[in-house]
């Protein structure tokens, strides 16, 4: 089998960038001129929410802007396994380490869990502290440290799920022969 390469979707990235910028603008408004309602009458609290929101959506904006000129694919599927972040060596999962692929939804957002044989070992291999913490949270909540979304990929969720399950099934059938 040749590599199956799924590129990043520039249009989806631009759409998310637009939302991130809109939320940044709303957060700046909260910091400059906090809207006061009977429910949130403390302007300091509203400013603090604006500041935290601006920091979060500012980071999102920065990361989305970095993705726009990227030429590398968003996902690679090959004979060895799945590479879900080609710039990160820890983002490779070998087929023989994958037990199953499951689709779930949380807060209306569908994503794919890649259930692996030794999740704790995978988490230990992660170098960046934030990556490691997010993987631990995902593992404790969903049973796997690895989750994929089609949000930034040029493929819809249903097609991505079917493709991954099909490729895993081929590998599992070949290994039992």
MODELLER restraints for C-alpha pairs under 7 A, 6 or more apart:
rsr = mdl.restraints
at = mdl.atoms
rsr.add(forms.Gaussian(group=physical.xy_distance, feature=features.Distance(at['CA:1:A'], at['CA:78:A']), mean=6.91, stdev=0.5))
rsr.add(forms.Gaussian(group=physical.xy_distance, feature=features.Distance(at['CA:1:A'], at['CA:79:A']), mean=6.35, stdev=0.5))
rsr.add(forms.Gaussian(group=physical.xy_distance, feature=features.Distance(at['CA:2:A'], at['CA:78:A']), mean=6.40, stdev=0.5))
rsr.add(forms.Gaussian(group=physical.xy_distance, feature=features.Distance(at['CA:3:A'], at['CA:76:A']), mean=6.57, stdev=0.5))
rsr.add(forms.Gaussian(group=physical.xy_distance, feature=features.Distance(at['CA:3:A'], at['CA:77:A']), mean=5.69, stdev=0.5))
rsr.add(forms.Gaussian(group=physical.xy_distance, feature=features.Distance(at['CA:3:A'], at['CA:78:A']), mean=4.59, stdev=0.5))
rsr.add(forms.Gaussian(group=physical.xy_distance, feature=features.Distance(at['CA:4:A'], at['CA:76:A']), mean=5.70, stdev=0.5))
rsr.add(forms.Gaussian(group=physical.xy_distance, feature=features.Distance(at['CA:4:A'], at['CA:77:A']), mean=4.98, stdev=0.5))
rsr.add(forms.Gaussian(group=physical.xy_distance, feature=features.Distance(at['CA:4:A'], at['CA:78:A']), mean=6.29, stdev=0.5))
rsr.add(forms.Gaussian(group=physical.xy_distance, feature=features.Distance(at['CA:5:A'], at['CA:73:A']), mean=6.32, stdev=0.5))
rsr.add(forms.Gaussian(group=physical.xy_distance, feature=features.Distance(at['CA:5:A'], at['CA:75:A']), mean=6.00, stdev=0.5))
rsr.add(forms.Gaussian(group=physical.xy_distance, feature=features.Distance(at['CA:5:A'], at['CA:76:A']), mean=4.65, stdev=0.5))
rsr.add(forms.Gaussian(group=physical.xy_distance, feature=features.Distance(at['CA:5:A'], at['CA:77:A']), mean=6.48, stdev=0.5))
rsr.add(forms.Gaussian(group=physical.xy_distance, feature=features.Distance(at['CA:6:A'], at['CA:73:A']), mean=5.81, stdev=0.5))
rsr.add(forms.Gaussian(group=physical.xy_distance, feature=features.Distance(at['CA:6:A'], at['CA:74:A']), mean=5.84, stdev=0.5))
rsr.add(forms.Gaussian(group=physical.xy_distance, feature=features.Distance(at['CA:6:A'], at['CA:75:A']), mean=5.13, stdev=0.5))
rsr.add(forms.Gaussian(group=physical.xy_distance, feature=features.Distance(at['CA:6:A'], at['CA:76:A']), mean=6.30, stdev=0.5))
rsr.add(forms.Gaussian(group=physical.xy_distance, feature=features.Distance(at['CA:6:A'], at['CA:153:A']), mean=6.65, stdev=0.5))
rsr.add(forms.Gaussian(group=physical.xy_distance, feature=features.Distance(at['CA:6:A'], at['CA:154:A']), mean=6.36, stdev=0.5))
rsr.add(forms.Gaussian(group=physical.xy_distance, feature=features.Distance(at['CA:7:A'], at['CA:73:A']), mean=4.22, stdev=0.5))
rsr.add(forms.Gaussian(group=physical.xy_distance, feature=features.Distance(at['CA:7:A'], at['CA:74:A']), mean=5.01, stdev=0.5))
rsr.add(forms.Gaussian(group=physical.xy_distance, feature=features.Distance(at['CA:7:A'], at['CA:75:A']), mean=6.76, stdev=0.5))
rsr.add(forms.Gaussian(group=physical.xy_distance, feature=features.Distance(at['CA:7:A'], at['CA:153:A']), mean=6.00, stdev=0.5))
rsr.add(forms.Gaussian(group=physical.xy_distance, feature=features.Distance(at['CA:7:A'], at['CA:154:A']), mean=5.73, stdev=0.5))
rsr.add(forms.Gaussian(group=physical.xy_distance, feature=features.Distance(at['CA:8:A'], at['CA:73:A']), mean=5.85, stdev=0.5))
rsr.add(forms.Gaussian(group=physical.xy_distance, feature=features.Distance(at['CA:8:A'], at['CA:74:A']), mean=4.88, stdev=0.5))
rsr.add(forms.Gaussian(group=physical.xy_distance, feature=features.Distance(at['CA:8:A'], at['CA:152:A']), mean=5.60, stdev=0.5))
rsr.add(forms.Gaussian(group=physical.xy_distance, feature=features.Distance(at['CA:8:A'], at['CA:153:A']), mean=4.42, stdev=0.5))
rsr.add(forms.Gaussian(group=physical.xy_distance, feature=features.Distance(at['CA:8:A'], at['CA:154:A']), mean=5.61, stdev=0.5))
rsr.add(forms.Gaussian(group=physical.xy_distance, feature=features.Distance(at['CA:9:A'], at['CA:152:A']), mean=5.47, stdev=0.5))
rsr.add(forms.Gaussian(group=physical.xy_distance, feature=features.Distance(at['CA:9:A'], at['CA:153:A']), mean=4.89, stdev=0.5))
rsr.add(forms.Gaussian(group=physical.xy_distance, feature=features.Distance(at['CA:9:A'], at['CA:154:A']), mean=4.54, stdev=0.5))
rsr.add(forms.Gaussian(group=physical.xy_distance, feature=features.Distance(at['CA:10:A'], at['CA:68:A']), mean=6.25, stdev=0.5))
rsr.add(forms.Gaussian(group=physical.xy_distance, feature=features.Distance(at['CA:12:A'], at['CA:151:A']), mean=6.88, stdev=0.5))
rsr.add(forms.Gaussian(group=physical.xy_distance, feature=features.Distance(at['CA:12:A'], at['CA:152:A']), mean=5.84, stdev=0.5))
rsr.add(forms.Gaussian(group=physical.xy_distance, feature=features.Distance(at['CA:13:A'], at['CA:64:A']), mean=6.39, stdev=0.5))
rsr.add(forms.Gaussian(group=physical.xy_distance, feature=features.Distance(at['CA:13:A'], at['CA:152:A']), mean=5.93, stdev=0.5))
rsr.add(forms.Gaussian(group=physical.xy_distance, feature=features.Distance(at['CA:17:A'], at['CA:61:A']), mean=5.90, stdev=0.5))
rsr.add(forms.Gaussian(group=physical.xy_distance, feature=features.Distance(at['CA:17:A'], at['CA:64:A']), mean=6.05, stdev=0.5))
rsr.add(forms.Gaussian(group=physical.xy_distance, feature=features.Distance(at['CA:20:A'], at['CA:57:A']), mean=5.53, stdev=0.5))
rsr.add(forms.Gaussian(group=physical.xy_distance, feature=features.Distance(at['CA:20:A'], at['CA:60:A']), mean=6.59, stdev=0.5))
rsr.add(forms.Gaussian(group=physical.xy_distance, feature=features.Distance(at['CA:20:A'], at['CA:61:A']), mean=5.69, stdev=0.5))
rsr.add(forms.Gaussian(group=physical.xy_distance, feature=features.Distance(at['CA:21:A'], at['CA:61:A']), mean=6.59, stdev=0.5))
rsr.add(forms.Gaussian(group=physical.xy_distance, feature=features.Distance(at['CA:23:A'], at['CA:57:A']), mean=6.61, stdev=0.5))
rsr.add(forms.Gaussian(group=physical.xy_distance, feature=features.Distance(at['CA:24:A'], at['CA:54:A']), mean=5.11, stdev=0.5))
rsr.add(forms.Gaussian(group=physical.xy_distance, feature=features.Distance(at['CA:24:A'], at['CA:57:A']), mean=5.75, stdev=0.5))
rsr.add(forms.Gaussian(group=physical.xy_distance, feature=features.Distance(at['CA:24:A'], at['CA:58:A']), mean=6.40, stdev=0.5))
rsr.add(forms.Gaussian(group=physical.xy_distance, feature=features.Distance(at['CA:27:A'], at['CA:50:A']), mean=4.23, stdev=0.5))
rsr.add(forms.Gaussian(group=physical.xy_distance, feature=features.Distance(at['CA:27:A'], at['CA:51:A']), mean=6.65, stdev=0.5))
rsr.add(forms.Gaussian(group=physical.xy_distance, feature=features.Distance(at['CA:27:A'], at['CA:53:A']), mean=5.89, stdev=0.5))
rsr.add(forms.Gaussian(group=physical.xy_distance, feature=features.Distance(at['CA:27:A'], at['CA:54:A']), mean=5.30, stdev=0.5))
rsr.add(forms.Gaussian(group=physical.xy_distance, feature=features.Distance(at['CA:28:A'], at['CA:50:A']), mean=6.32, stdev=0.5))
rsr.add(forms.Gaussian(group=physical.xy_distance, feature=features.Distance(at['CA:28:A'], at['CA:54:A']), mean=6.76, stdev=0.5))
rsr.add(forms.Gaussian(group=physical.xy_distance, feature=features.Distance(at['CA:30:A'], at['CA:46:A']), mean=6.20, stdev=0.5))
rsr.add(forms.Gaussian(group=physical.xy_distance, feature=features.Distance(at['CA:30:A'], at['CA:47:A']), mean=5.55, stdev=0.5))
rsr.add(forms.Gaussian(group=physical.xy_distance, feature=features.Distance(at['CA:30:A'], at['CA:50:A']), mean=4.98, stdev=0.5))
rsr.add(forms.Gaussian(group=physical.xy_distance, feature=features.Distance(at['CA:31:A'], at['CA:47:A']), mean=4.32, stdev=0.5))
rsr.add(forms.Gaussian(group=physical.xy_distance, feature=features.Distance(at['CA:31:A'], at['CA:50:A']), mean=5.25, stdev=0.5))
rsr.add(forms.Gaussian(group=physical.xy_distance, feature=features.Distance(at['CA:31:A'], at['CA:51:A']), mean=6.45, stdev=0.5))
rsr.add(forms.Gaussian(group=physical.xy_distance, feature=features.Distance(at['CA:34:A'], at['CA:43:A']), mean=5.84, stdev=0.5))
rsr.add(forms.Gaussian(group=physical.xy_distance, feature=features.Distance(at['CA:34:A'], at['CA:46:A']), mean=5.86, stdev=0.5))
rsr.add(forms.Gaussian(group=physical.xy_distance, feature=features.Distance(at['CA:34:A'], at['CA:47:A']), mean=6.21, stdev=0.5))
rsr.add(forms.Gaussian(group=physical.xy_distance, feature=features.Distance(at['CA:36:A'], at['CA:43:A']), mean=6.82, stdev=0.5))
rsr.add(forms.Gaussian(group=physical.xy_distance, feature=features.Distance(at['CA:74:A'], at['CA:84:A']), mean=6.42, stdev=0.5))
rsr.add(forms.Gaussian(group=physical.xy_distance, feature=features.Distance(at['CA:74:A'], at['CA:85:A']), mean=6.28, stdev=0.5))
rsr.add(forms.Gaussian(group=physical.xy_distance, feature=features.Distance(at['CA:74:A'], at['CA:153:A']), mean=6.14, stdev=0.5))
rsr.add(forms.Gaussian(group=physical.xy_distance, feature=features.Distance(at['CA:75:A'], at['CA:83:A']), mean=5.80, stdev=0.5))
rsr.add(forms.Gaussian(group=physical.xy_distance, feature=features.Distance(at['CA:75:A'], at['CA:84:A']), mean=4.61, stdev=0.5))
rsr.add(forms.Gaussian(group=physical.xy_distance, feature=features.Distance(at['CA:75:A'], at['CA:85:A']), mean=6.46, stdev=0.5))
rsr.add(forms.Gaussian(group=physical.xy_distance, feature=features.Distance(at['CA:76:A'], at['CA:82:A']), mean=5.86, stdev=0.5))
rsr.add(forms.Gaussian(group=physical.xy_distance, feature=features.Distance(at['CA:76:A'], at['CA:83:A']), mean=5.03, stdev=0.5))
rsr.add(forms.Gaussian(group=physical.xy_distance, feature=features.Distance(at['CA:76:A'], at['CA:84:A']), mean=6.43, stdev=0.5))
rsr.add(forms.Gaussian(group=physical.xy_distance, feature=features.Distance(at['CA:77:A'], at['CA:83:A']), mean=6.40, stdev=0.5))
rsr.add(forms.Gaussian(group=physical.xy_distance, feature=features.Distance(at['CA:80:A'], at['CA:94:A']), mean=5.64, stdev=0.5))
rsr.add(forms.Gaussian(group=physical.xy_distance, feature=features.Distance(at['CA:80:A'], at['CA:95:A']), mean=6.27, stdev=0.5))
rsr.add(forms.Gaussian(group=physical.xy_distance, feature=features.Distance(at['CA:81:A'], at['CA:92:A']), mean=6.87, stdev=0.5))
rsr.add(forms.Gaussian(group=physical.xy_distance, feature=features.Distance(at['CA:81:A'], at['CA:93:A']), mean=5.50, stdev=0.5))
rsr.add(forms.Gaussian(group=physical.xy_distance, feature=features.Distance(at['CA:81:A'], at['CA:94:A']), mean=4.17, stdev=0.5))
rsr.add(forms.Gaussian(group=physical.xy_distance, feature=features.Distance(at['CA:81:A'], at['CA:95:A']), mean=4.69, stdev=0.5))
rsr.add(forms.Gaussian(group=physical.xy_distance, feature=features.Distance(at['CA:82:A'], at['CA:92:A']), mean=5.69, stdev=0.5))
rsr.add(forms.Gaussian(group=physical.xy_distance, feature=features.Distance(at['CA:82:A'], at['CA:93:A']), mean=5.28, stdev=0.5))
rsr.add(forms.Gaussian(group=physical.xy_distance, feature=features.Distance(at['CA:82:A'], at['CA:94:A']), mean=6.51, stdev=0.5))
rsr.add(forms.Gaussian(group=physical.xy_distance, feature=features.Distance(at['CA:83:A'], at['CA:91:A']), mean=5.61, stdev=0.5))
rsr.add(forms.Gaussian(group=physical.xy_distance, feature=features.Distance(at['CA:83:A'], at['CA:92:A']), mean=4.43, stdev=0.5))
rsr.add(forms.Gaussian(group=physical.xy_distance, feature=features.Distance(at['CA:83:A'], at['CA:93:A']), mean=6.50, stdev=0.5))
rsr.add(forms.Gaussian(group=physical.xy_distance, feature=features.Distance(at['CA:84:A'], at['CA:91:A']), mean=5.58, stdev=0.5))
rsr.add(forms.Gaussian(group=physical.xy_distance, feature=features.Distance(at['CA:84:A'], at['CA:92:A']), mean=6.67, stdev=0.5))
rsr.add(forms.Gaussian(group=physical.xy_distance, feature=features.Distance(at['CA:85:A'], at['CA:91:A']), mean=5.40, stdev=0.5))
rsr.add(forms.Gaussian(group=physical.xy_distance, feature=features.Distance(at['CA:90:A'], at['CA:125:A']), mean=6.82, stdev=0.5))
rsr.add(forms.Gaussian(group=physical.xy_distance, feature=features.Distance(at['CA:90:A'], at['CA:126:A']), mean=6.23, stdev=0.5))
rsr.add(forms.Gaussian(group=physical.xy_distance, feature=features.Distance(at['CA:95:A'], at['CA:168:A']), mean=6.92, stdev=0.5))
rsr.add(forms.Gaussian(group=physical.xy_distance, feature=features.Distance(at['CA:95:A'], at['CA:171:A']), mean=6.92, stdev=0.5))
rsr.add(forms.Gaussian(group=physical.xy_distance, feature=features.Distance(at['CA:97:A'], at['CA:116:A']), mean=5.53, stdev=0.5))
rsr.add(forms.Gaussian(group=physical.xy_distance, feature=features.Distance(at['CA:97:A'], at['CA:117:A']), mean=5.50, stdev=0.5))
rsr.add(forms.Gaussian(group=physical.xy_distance, feature=features.Distance(at['CA:98:A'], at['CA:114:A']), mean=6.78, stdev=0.5))
rsr.add(forms.Gaussian(group=physical.xy_distance, feature=features.Distance(at['CA:98:A'], at['CA:115:A']), mean=5.94, stdev=0.5))
rsr.add(forms.Gaussian(group=physical.xy_distance, feature=features.Distance(at['CA:98:A'], at['CA:116:A']), mean=4.47, stdev=0.5))
rsr.add(forms.Gaussian(group=physical.xy_distance, feature=features.Distance(at['CA:98:A'], at['CA:117:A']), mean=6.29, stdev=0.5))
rsr.add(forms.Gaussian(group=physical.xy_distance, feature=features.Distance(at['CA:99:A'], at['CA:115:A']), mean=5.47, stdev=0.5))
rsr.add(forms.Gaussian(group=physical.xy_distance, feature=features.Distance(at['CA:99:A'], at['CA:116:A']), mean=5.27, stdev=0.5))
rsr.add(forms.Gaussian(group=physical.xy_distance, feature=features.Distance(at['CA:99:A'], at['CA:117:A']), mean=6.15, stdev=0.5))
rsr.add(forms.Gaussian(group=physical.xy_distance, feature=features.Distance(at['CA:100:A'], at['CA:114:A']), mean=6.25, stdev=0.5))
rsr.add(forms.Gaussian(group=physical.xy_distance, feature=features.Distance(at['CA:100:A'], at['CA:115:A']), mean=5.17, stdev=0.5))
rsr.add(forms.Gaussian(group=physical.xy_distance, feature=features.Distance(at['CA:101:A'], at['CA:112:A']), mean=6.82, stdev=0.5))
rsr.add(forms.Gaussian(group=physical.xy_distance, feature=features.Distance(at['CA:101:A'], at['CA:113:A']), mean=5.81, stdev=0.5))
rsr.add(forms.Gaussian(group=physical.xy_distance, feature=features.Distance(at['CA:101:A'], at['CA:114:A']), mean=4.81, stdev=0.5))
rsr.add(forms.Gaussian(group=physical.xy_distance, feature=features.Distance(at['CA:101:A'], at['CA:115:A']), mean=6.00, stdev=0.5))
rsr.add(forms.Gaussian(group=physical.xy_distance, feature=features.Distance(at['CA:101:A'], at['CA:165:A']), mean=6.22, stdev=0.5))
rsr.add(forms.Gaussian(group=physical.xy_distance, feature=features.Distance(at['CA:102:A'], at['CA:112:A']), mean=5.64, stdev=0.5))
rsr.add(forms.Gaussian(group=physical.xy_distance, feature=features.Distance(at['CA:102:A'], at['CA:113:A']), mean=5.15, stdev=0.5))
rsr.add(forms.Gaussian(group=physical.xy_distance, feature=features.Distance(at['CA:102:A'], at['CA:114:A']), mean=6.59, stdev=0.5))
rsr.add(forms.Gaussian(group=physical.xy_distance, feature=features.Distance(at['CA:103:A'], at['CA:111:A']), mean=5.87, stdev=0.5))
rsr.add(forms.Gaussian(group=physical.xy_distance, feature=features.Distance(at['CA:103:A'], at['CA:112:A']), mean=4.54, stdev=0.5))
rsr.add(forms.Gaussian(group=physical.xy_distance, feature=features.Distance(at['CA:103:A'], at['CA:113:A']), mean=6.20, stdev=0.5))
rsr.add(forms.Gaussian(group=physical.xy_distance, feature=features.Distance(at['CA:104:A'], at['CA:110:A']), mean=5.68, stdev=0.5))
rsr.add(forms.Gaussian(group=physical.xy_distance, feature=features.Distance(at['CA:104:A'], at['CA:111:A']), mean=5.69, stdev=0.5))
rsr.add(forms.Gaussian(group=physical.xy_distance, feature=features.Distance(at['CA:104:A'], at['CA:112:A']), mean=6.30, stdev=0.5))
rsr.add(forms.Gaussian(group=physical.xy_distance, feature=features.Distance(at['CA:105:A'], at['CA:111:A']), mean=6.02, stdev=0.5))
rsr.add(forms.Gaussian(group=physical.xy_distance, feature=features.Distance(at['CA:111:A'], at['CA:147:A']), mean=6.51, stdev=0.5))
rsr.add(forms.Gaussian(group=physical.xy_distance, feature=features.Distance(at['CA:111:A'], at['CA:148:A']), mean=5.61, stdev=0.5))
rsr.add(forms.Gaussian(group=physical.xy_distance, feature=features.Distance(at['CA:111:A'], at['CA:149:A']), mean=4.77, stdev=0.5))
rsr.add(forms.Gaussian(group=physical.xy_distance, feature=features.Distance(at['CA:112:A'], at['CA:147:A']), mean=5.36, stdev=0.5))
rsr.add(forms.Gaussian(group=physical.xy_distance, feature=features.Distance(at['CA:112:A'], at['CA:148:A']), mean=4.96, stdev=0.5))
rsr.add(forms.Gaussian(group=physical.xy_distance, feature=features.Distance(at['CA:112:A'], at['CA:149:A']), mean=6.33, stdev=0.5))
rsr.add(forms.Gaussian(group=physical.xy_distance, feature=features.Distance(at['CA:112:A'], at['CA:161:A']), mean=6.94, stdev=0.5))
rsr.add(forms.Gaussian(group=physical.xy_distance, feature=features.Distance(at['CA:113:A'], at['CA:144:A']), mean=6.46, stdev=0.5))
rsr.add(forms.Gaussian(group=physical.xy_distance, feature=features.Distance(at['CA:113:A'], at['CA:146:A']), mean=5.92, stdev=0.5))
rsr.add(forms.Gaussian(group=physical.xy_distance, feature=features.Distance(at['CA:113:A'], at['CA:147:A']), mean=4.48, stdev=0.5))
rsr.add(forms.Gaussian(group=physical.xy_distance, feature=features.Distance(at['CA:113:A'], at['CA:148:A']), mean=6.49, stdev=0.5))
rsr.add(forms.Gaussian(group=physical.xy_distance, feature=features.Distance(at['CA:114:A'], at['CA:144:A']), mean=6.53, stdev=0.5))
rsr.add(forms.Gaussian(group=physical.xy_distance, feature=features.Distance(at['CA:114:A'], at['CA:146:A']), mean=5.53, stdev=0.5))
rsr.add(forms.Gaussian(group=physical.xy_distance, feature=features.Distance(at['CA:114:A'], at['CA:147:A']), mean=6.14, stdev=0.5))
rsr.add(forms.Gaussian(group=physical.xy_distance, feature=features.Distance(at['CA:115:A'], at['CA:144:A']), mean=5.34, stdev=0.5))
rsr.add(forms.Gaussian(group=physical.xy_distance, feature=features.Distance(at['CA:116:A'], at['CA:144:A']), mean=6.88, stdev=0.5))
rsr.add(forms.Gaussian(group=physical.xy_distance, feature=features.Distance(at['CA:119:A'], at['CA:144:A']), mean=6.41, stdev=0.5))
rsr.add(forms.Gaussian(group=physical.xy_distance, feature=features.Distance(at['CA:119:A'], at['CA:145:A']), mean=6.32, stdev=0.5))
rsr.add(forms.Gaussian(group=physical.xy_distance, feature=features.Distance(at['CA:123:A'], at['CA:132:A']), mean=5.93, stdev=0.5))
rsr.add(forms.Gaussian(group=physical.xy_distance, feature=features.Distance(at['CA:123:A'], at['CA:135:A']), mean=6.39, stdev=0.5))
rsr.add(forms.Gaussian(group=physical.xy_distance, feature=features.Distance(at['CA:123:A'], at['CA:136:A']), mean=6.90, stdev=0.5))
rsr.add(forms.Gaussian(group=physical.xy_distance, feature=features.Distance(at['CA:126:A'], at['CA:132:A']), mean=5.60, stdev=0.5))
rsr.add(forms.Gaussian(group=physical.xy_distance, feature=features.Distance(at['CA:135:A'], at['CA:145:A']), mean=4.46, stdev=0.5))
rsr.add(forms.Gaussian(group=physical.xy_distance, feature=features.Distance(at['CA:135:A'], at['CA:146:A']), mean=6.76, stdev=0.5))
rsr.add(forms.Gaussian(group=physical.xy_distance, feature=features.Distance(at['CA:136:A'], at['CA:145:A']), mean=6.20, stdev=0.5))
rsr.add(forms.Gaussian(group=physical.xy_distance, feature=features.Distance(at['CA:138:A'], at['CA:144:A']), mean=6.31, stdev=0.5))
rsr.add(forms.Gaussian(group=physical.xy_distance, feature=features.Distance(at['CA:138:A'], at['CA:145:A']), mean=5.12, stdev=0.5))
rsr.add(forms.Gaussian(group=physical.xy_distance, feature=features.Distance(at['CA:139:A'], at['CA:145:A']), mean=4.27, stdev=0.5))
rsr.add(forms.Gaussian(group=physical.xy_distance, feature=features.Distance(at['CA:150:A'], at['CA:156:A']), mean=5.97, stdev=0.5))
rsr.add(forms.Gaussian(group=physical.xy_distance, feature=features.Distance(at['CA:150:A'], at['CA:157:A']), mean=5.28, stdev=0.5))
